[in-house]
Amino acid sequence: MANKIAAAVVGAWDEIERWYEAQGAAHLILPPASGEQIAALEATLGVELPEAVTASLQRHNGSTDGGWPTGTLLSCDGILQEVSVWRDLLTSGDFDDLKDFVADGEALKAGWWQIGWVSLDADGGGNGAVLDLSPGPGGRIGQVIDMDHEAGPSGPIASDFVGYLTGVAARLDDFSVIDGQYVEEQ
């Protein structure tokens, strides 16, 4: 299973890298994270990241700001910063009036944010894809959900991180990079 997951991550990244190269935008994807950076991220968040996420971070530690079709693919530091903001809001009581918020279906636990959620990408406005390590009764550990700061969590948008990454790879032909900015093709 481990080799299958690693191969899927490698395959997705190979496709993504080819697209970035063709766009003259390979510089937007950052070098690998170290094992120490990944271990520190897991320890600080108190989670064990799925193998696919670890393999991806070992390939590329995120993107530059705005260097990903959905905004920024978060680095270890970016994940920690984004999750810290959400957790601070949760523990300070800012979401107390939303603790019973329920997205459609049973894939997600009730609430606006869960301690077991890990941000993957961010658009700079409080929205992004989130790894769900604390799913609802109809969900699956490692599913990827969408977090919209105004509408709340929804999804899943992918059954796991490999699905998220391959989904991004599949959509790249809908975009171009012009002057370092993503432009969706019409």
Secondary structure, DSSP 8 states (H G I E B T S, - for coil): -HHHHHHHHHHHHHHHHHHHHHTT-GGGB-----HHHHHHHHHHHT----HHHHHHHHH---BSTT-BTTBEE--HHHHHHHHHHHHHHHHTTTTGGGTT---SSSSS-SSS--TTEEE-EE-SSS-EEEEESS--TTS-TTEEEEEETTTEEEEEEESSHHHHHHHHHHHGGGEEEETTEEEE--
